[in-house]
Amino acid sequence: MPDQEPKTENAHTRREDGRIWGERLAPYKHPDRLRSLRQIGTTLACLAALVALMGISLENAYWLSLILAVPTAFFLVRAFIVQHDCGHGSFFRSRRANDWLGRCLGVLTLTPYAYWQRDHAVHHATSGDLDRRGVGDIDTLTVREYLARSRWGRLQYRLYRHPAVLFGIGPVFLFFVKHRLALGHWRRDRRAWISVMTTNAAIAVAFAAAALVFGAGAVAMVWVPVMVLASTIGIWLFYVQHQFDDVYWRRRVEWDFHEAAMEGCSLYDLPPWLHWLTGWIGYHHVHHLSSKIPNYRLRDCHAAIRDLQRARRLGLSESLRTVGLALWDEDNGRMIGFGDLRARMAPAA
């Protein structure tokens, strides 16, 4: 009984924090239909124009087509951000409009809408919670968990966290394999399985139609490089938003949703044009505080509320250094790399 009073007081404080944040963020939660339509219109128009240019240059200058794949991939990422907003119900007021647009965009991004939506909702509800890892996030071990593994287990984790796997093989596997098979979930979630199968069918129809007009080889030579680049960019953005030295990780008894949003999500300090291309998702702390805020209002919300401006800011150059982080050091409350762990253990050895 003695420990119930602090728990009750803590729960009351969290509810009060939630109420205050809810009131402050409320003005930004409503989508603007014209802005939403303009965003999806410009995104798809630019994406279509760039794909057309890639197709035109395909026969005589494939190297130019591959160069054009870079901006095309960014516009595909921008389309994914719109799909992402639809999954949160924040792009349109109508749930039906959100869901149908999200499903259609899922054919372009090779992402089954309902399957991804489920995992992503779990991510938002558990981000930064050490006792609820493993769904919709990047696998992260604590130092003690890593040391408790066998030599083979450690090697597996080191391979998983290698940049070539995390930002190369991993994104390709996720979008080209896992999203096609609903690995790990389809037996428990019929809706997710149906989402995967219907998306696969729609992708097959779209590919067949494009192949009849342009040829299967041409379609693959254009879309596969774009999709590979876009998947890498997307995983990179997700990584730097949740993997930095002083990120927030707590056991569930100490975990707090609003603290996890403010301290466990970075403000990715990008140039304005790159923020625009990536749908303002760099203002990730705002998004985690309220997923109902449309992407095009995230920056305005951040600028208007001073408390949001204390979020962890990551510049482009600093973000590259986060690649070496791999383990959560519970004793010191920060992320460290494998080299840091070796250096710490060397005197004991």
C-alpha positions as CSV (number, residue, x, y, z in Angstrom):
1,M,0.0,0.0,0.0
2,P,2.7,2.6,0.8
3,D,3.8,2.8,-2.9
4,Q,0.3,3.6,-4.2
5,E,0.3,7.2,-3.3
6,P,3.4,8.2,-5.5
7,K,2.0,6.2,-8.4
8,T,-1.4,7.9,-8.1
9,E,0.3,11.3,-7.9
10,N,2.5,10.5,-10.9
11,A,-0.6,9.4,-12.9
12,H,-2.4,12.6,-12.0
13,T,0.6,14.7,-13.1
14,R,0.7,12.8,-16.5
15,R,-3.0,13.4,-17.0
16,E,-2.5,17.1,-16.3
17,D,0.4,17.3,-18.7
18,G,-1.6,15.6,-21.3
19,R,-4.5,18.1,-20.9
20,I,-2.1,21.1,-21.1
21,W,-0.4,19.8,-24.2
22,G,-3.7,18.9,-25.7
23,E,-5.0,22.5,-25.3
24,R,-1.8,24.0,-26.7
25,L,-1.7,21.8,-29.8
26,A,-5.4,21.8,-30.5
27,P,-5.3,24.8,-33.0
28,Y,-3.0,22.9,-35.3
29,K,-4.8,19.6,-35.4
30,H,-7.3,20.4,-38.1
31,P,-6.5,19.6,-41.7
32,D,-7.0,22.3,-44.3
33,R,-8.6,20.6,-47.3
34,L,-7.1,23.1,-49.9
35,R,-3.6,22.7,-48.5
36,S,-4.0,18.9,-48.4
37,L,-5.2,18.8,-52.0
38,R,-2.5,21.2,-53.1
39,Q,0.2,19.1,-51.4
40,I,-0.9,15.8,-52.9
41,G,-1.4,17.5,-56.3
42,T,2.0,19.0,-56.5
43,T,3.6,15.8,-55.1
44,L,2.0,13.5,-57.7
45,A,2.5,16.0,-60.5
46,C,6.2,16.4,-59.8
47,L,6.6,12.6,-59.3
48,A,4.9,11.9,-62.7
49,A,7.0,14.5,-64.5
50,L,10.2,13.1,-63.2
51,V,9.2,9.5,-64.0
52,A,8.4,10.6,-67.5
53,L,11.8,12.3,-67.8
54,M,13.5,9.1,-66.6
55,G,11.6,7.1,-69.2
56,I,12.6,9.5,-72.0
57,S,16.2,9.3,-71.1
58,L,16.1,5.5,-70.6
59,E,17.1,4.4,-74.1
60,N,19.9,6.9,-74.9
61,A,21.3,7.9,-71.5
62,Y,20.5,5.5,-68.6
63,W,23.0,7.3,-66.5
64,L,20.8,10.4,-66.7
65,S,17.8,8.3,-65.7
66,L,19.7,7.1,-62.6
67,I,20.6,10.7,-61.7
68,L,16.9,11.7,-62.1
69,A,16.1,8.8,-59.7
70,V,17.4,10.9,-56.8
71,P,14.9,13.8,-56.9
72,T,12.2,11.3,-58.0
73,A,12.9,9.2,-54.8
74,F,12.5,12.3,-52.6
75,F,9.0,13.0,-54.2
76,L,8.1,9.4,-53.5
77,V,9.2,9.9,-49.9
78,R,6.9,13.0,-49.9
79,A,4.1,10.8,-51.2
80,F,4.8,8.4,-48.3
81,I,4.5,11.2,-45.8
82,V,1.0,12.0,-47.2
83,Q,0.2,8.3,-46.8
84,H,1.6,8.4,-43.3
85,D,-0.7,11.4,-42.4
86,C,-3.7,9.4,-43.9
87,G,-2.8,6.6,-41.5
88,H,-3.0,9.0,-38.6
89,G,-6.3,10.4,-39.9
90,S,-4.7,13.9,-40.1
91,F,-4.7,14.6,-43.9
92,F,-8.4,15.0,-44.4
93,R,-11.3,15.3,-41.9
94,S,-13.0,12.3,-43.5
95,R,-11.8,8.9,-42.3
96,R,-12.9,7.4,-45.6
97,A,-11.0,9.9,-47.7
98,N,-7.8,9.3,-45.6
99,D,-8.1,5.5,-45.9
100,W,-8.7,5.5,-49.7
101,L,-5.9,7.9,-50.5
102,G,-3.6,6.0,-48.1
103,R,-4.4,2.7,-49.9
104,C,-3.8,4.2,-53.3
105,L,-0.5,5.7,-52.3
106,G,0.4,2.3,-50.8
107,V,0.6,0.9,-54.3
108,L,3.2,3.6,-55.3
109,T,5.2,3.1,-52.1
110,L,4.8,-0.7,-52.0
111,T,3.4,-0.3,-48.5
112,P,0.2,-2.1,-47.5
113,Y,-1.8,0.6,-45.8
114,A,-3.6,-1.2,-42.9
115,Y,-0.6,-3.5,-42.2
116,W,1.8,-0.5,-41.8
117,Q,-0.8,1.5,-40.0
118,R,-1.1,-1.1,-37.2
119,D,2.6,-1.3,-36.6
120,H,3.1,2.5,-36.7
121,A,0.3,3.0,-34.2
122,V,2.2,0.6,-31.8
123,H,5.3,2.6,-32.4
124,H,3.7,5.9,-31.4
125,A,2.2,4.3,-28.3
126,T,5.5,2.7,-27.1
127,S,8.3,4.8,-28.5
128,G,11.1,5.1,-25.9
129,D,9.7,2.3,-23.7
130,L,12.3,-0.3,-23.0
131,D,9.7,-2.9,-22.0
132,R,7.7,-2.5,-25.2
133,R,10.2,-2.7,-28.0
134,G,10.1,-4.6,-31.2
135,V,7.1,-3.4,-33.2
136,G,7.4,-0.6,-35.8
137,D,10.8,0.5,-34.6
138,I,14.5,-0.2,-35.1
139,D,15.7,-3.0,-32.9
140,T,17.8,-1.6,-30.1
141,L,19.5,-3.7,-27.3
142,T,20.8,-2.4,-24.0
143,V,24.4,-3.1,-23.1
144,R,23.4,-5.8,-20.6
145,E,21.1,-7.5,-23.1
146,Y,23.9,-7.5,-25.7
147,L,26.5,-8.9,-23.3
148,A,24.1,-11.6,-22.2
149,R,23.9,-12.9,-25.7
150,S,25.9,-15.8,-27.1
151,R,28.8,-15.0,-29.5
152,W,26.5,-15.8,-32.4
153,G,23.7,-13.6,-31.0
154,R,26.1,-10.7,-30.7
155,L,27.3,-11.2,-34.3
156,Q,23.7,-11.2,-35.5
157,Y,23.0,-7.9,-33.8
158,R,26.3,-6.3,-35.0
159,L,25.4,-7.3,-38.6
160,Y,21.8,-5.9,-38.2
161,R,23.2,-2.6,-37.0
162,H,25.9,-2.4,-39.7
163,P,25.2,0.7,-41.9
164,A,25.2,-1.5,-45.1
165,V,22.4,-3.6,-43.6
166,L,20.5,-0.9,-41.8
167,F,20.3,1.5,-44.7
168,G,20.9,-0.8,-47.7
169,I,19.8,-4.4,-47.3
170,G,17.3,-3.7,-44.6
171,P,15.1,-1.1,-46.5
172,V,15.1,-3.3,-49.6
173,F,14.0,-6.3,-47.5
174,L,11.3,-4.3,-45.7
175,F,9.6,-2.9,-48.8
176,F,10.2,-5.6,-51.3
177,V,9.9,-8.7,-49.1
178,K,8.3,-8.1,-45.7
179,H,5.6,-5.8,-47.0
180,R,4.7,-8.4,-49.6
181,L,4.4,-11.3,-47.1
182,A,3.2,-9.6,-43.9
183,L,5.9,-11.5,-42.0
184,G,5.3,-11.9,-38.3
185,H,1.7,-10.6,-38.3
186,W,-0.6,-12.1,-40.8
187,R,-1.6,-15.2,-38.7
188,R,-2.7,-12.9,-35.8
189,D,-4.3,-10.1,-37.8
190,R,-6.7,-10.8,-40.7
191,R,-7.1,-7.2,-41.6
192,A,-3.3,-6.8,-42.0
193,W,-3.1,-9.9,-44.1
194,I,-6.0,-8.7,-46.4
195,S,-4.2,-5.3,-46.7
196,V,-1.0,-7.0,-47.9
197,M,-2.7,-9.3,-50.4
198,T,-4.9,-6.5,-51.9
199,T,-1.9,-4.2,-52.1
200,N,0.1,-6.9,-53.8
201,A,-2.8,-7.5,-56.3
202,A,-3.0,-3.7,-57.1
203,I,0.7,-3.5,-57.6
204,A,0.6,-6.5,-60.0
205,V,-2.2,-4.9,-62.0
206,A,-0.4,-1.5,-62.1
207,F,2.8,-3.1,-63.2
208,A,1.1,-5.2,-65.8
209,A,-0.7,-2.1,-67.2
210,A,2.5,-0.1,-67.3
211,A,4.4,-3.0,-68.8
212,L,1.9,-3.3,-71.7
213,V,2.5,0.3,-72.6
214,F,6.2,0.8,-71.9
215,G,7.6,-2.7,-71.5
216,A,8.3,-4.7,-68.3
217,G,12.1,-4.0,-68.5
218,A,11.6,-0.3,-68.9
219,V,9.2,-0.1,-65.9
220,A,11.6,-2.1,-63.7
221,M,14.6,0.0,-64.8
222,V,12.8,3.2,-63.8
223,W,10.9,2.2,-60.7
224,V,13.3,-0.1,-58.9
225,P,16.1,2.4,-58.5
226,V,13.6,5.0,-57.3
227,M,12.0,2.6,-54.8
228,V,15.4,1.5,-53.5
229,L,16.6,5.1,-53.0
230,A,13.3,6.2,-51.4
231,S,13.3,3.3,-49.0
232,T,16.8,4.1,-47.9
233,I,15.9,7.8,-47.4
234,G,12.8,6.9,-45.5
235,I,14.6,4.5,-43.1
236,W,17.4,7.1,-42.6
237,L,14.8,9.7,-41.6
238,F,13.2,7.3,-39.2
239,Y,16.6,6.4,-37.8
240,V,17.8,9.9,-37.0
241,Q,14.5,10.8,-35.5
242,H,14.9,8.2,-32.7
243,Q,18.6,7.2,-32.5
244,F,20.9,9.8,-31.1
245,D,23.3,9.9,-28.1
246,D,21.0,11.4,-25.4
247,V,17.7,9.9,-26.7
248,Y,14.9,8.9,-24.3
249,W,14.6,5.3,-23.1
250,R,12.9,4.3,-19.9
251,R,11.4,1.2,-18.3
252,R,7.6,1.2,-18.5
253,V,7.1,2.1,-14.8
254,E,9.0,5.4,-15.5
255,W,8.0,5.9,-19.1
256,D,6.0,9.0,-19.9
257,F,4.4,9.7,-23.3
258,H,5.1,13.4,-23.5
259,E,8.6,13.1,-22.2
260,A,9.2,10.4,-24.8
261,A,8.0,12.7,-27.5
262,M,10.1,15.7,-26.4
263,E,13.2,13.9,-25.5
264,G,13.0,10.7,-27.6
265,C,12.4,12.5,-31.0
266,S,14.9,14.8,-32.7
267,L,14.3,18.0,-34.5
268,Y,16.2,17.2,-37.8
269,D,17.6,20.6,-38.7
270,L,17.4,20.5,-42.5
271,P,17.5,23.2,-45.1
272,P,13.9,24.6,-45.9
273,W,13.8,23.0,-49.3
274,L,14.7,19.6,-47.8
275,H,12.1,20.0,-45.1
276,W,9.5,20.7,-47.9
277,L,10.6,17.6,-49.8
278,T,10.4,15.3,-46.8
279,G,7.0,16.6,-45.7
280,W,8.3,18.5,-42.6
281,I,8.7,15.1,-40.8
282,G,12.0,16.4,-39.4
283,Y,9.8,18.2,-36.8
284,H,9.3,14.8,-35.3
285,H,8.8,15.8,-31.7
286,V,5.7,17.8,-32.6
287,H,4.4,14.8,-34.6
288,H,4.8,12.4,-31.7
289,L,3.1,14.9,-29.3
290,S,0.1,14.9,-31.6
291,S,-0.1,12.7,-34.6
292,K,-3.3,14.5,-35.6
293,I,-1.3,17.5,-36.7
294,P,-1.0,17.5,-40.6
295,N,2.6,17.5,-41.8
296,Y,2.2,21.0,-43.3
297,R,1.4,22.5,-39.9
298,L,4.3,20.9,-37.9
299,R,6.7,23.7,-38.5
300,D,4.1,26.4,-37.6
301,C,3.3,24.6,-34.4
302,H,6.9,24.3,-33.5
303,A,7.5,28.0,-34.1
304,A,4.5,29.1,-32.1
305,I,5.1,27.2,-28.9
306,R,8.3,28.0,-27.2
307,D,8.5,24.8,-25.2
308,L,8.7,22.8,-28.4
309,Q,11.9,24.6,-29.3
310,R,13.9,22.9,-26.6
311,A,13.7,19.6,-28.5
312,R,17.0,17.9,-29.4
313,R,18.2,19.5,-32.6
314,L,20.3,17.4,-35.0
315,G,22.1,19.0,-38.0
316,L,23.0,17.2,-41.1
317,S,26.7,16.7,-40.1
318,E,25.9,15.6,-36.6
319,S,23.2,13.2,-37.8
320,L,25.9,11.3,-39.8
321,R,27.7,10.6,-36.5
322,T,24.7,8.8,-35.1
323,V,25.4,5.8,-37.4
324,G,28.0,4.5,-34.9
325,L,25.4,4.3,-32.1
326,A,24.0,0.8,-31.4
327,L,23.4,0.1,-27.7
328,W,21.5,1.8,-24.9
329,D,23.7,2.2,-21.9
330,E,21.3,2.0,-19.0
331,D,23.9,2.9,-16.4
332,N,24.8,6.2,-18.0
333,G,21.5,6.9,-19.8
334,R,22.8,7.3,-23.4
335,M,23.4,5.5,-26.6
336,I,26.9,4.2,-27.3
337,G,28.7,2.3,-30.1
338,F,30.4,-1.0,-30.1
339,G,33.7,0.7,-30.0
340,D,32.7,2.6,-26.8
341,L,31.8,-0.8,-25.2
342,R,35.1,-2.4,-26.2
343,A,37.0,0.6,-24.7
344,R,35.1,0.3,-21.5
345,M,35.7,-3.4,-21.2
346,A,39.4,-3.4,-22.1
347,P,40.8,-2.5,-18.6
348,A,38.7,-5.3,-17.1
349,A,40.0,-7.8,-19.7
